[in-house]
């Protein structure tokens, strides 16, 4: 788990074209994840950093930028999740629209 975080962080710093992309760079600067290492406990600090990365969405950005091959089964799962998210947002938009129409009347 910790090694995967270290790999993800190192890929950001090793690939300047992705890490220094103006949009990604501004987004990372805006989020500004910082972790303090207490009592020389690097494992705990890395664990906290991973949790903060997950909650802030940087981990999703890193996964989106990955360069290795994605299996077809993973593509299917991702496309299904994207479709479900799209359908959910459309249903919510329809409900909100009907509520607003009722309020106007």
Helices and strands as residue ranges (DSSP letters): H 2-14, H 16-19, H 22-31, H 42-56, H 58-64, H 72-104
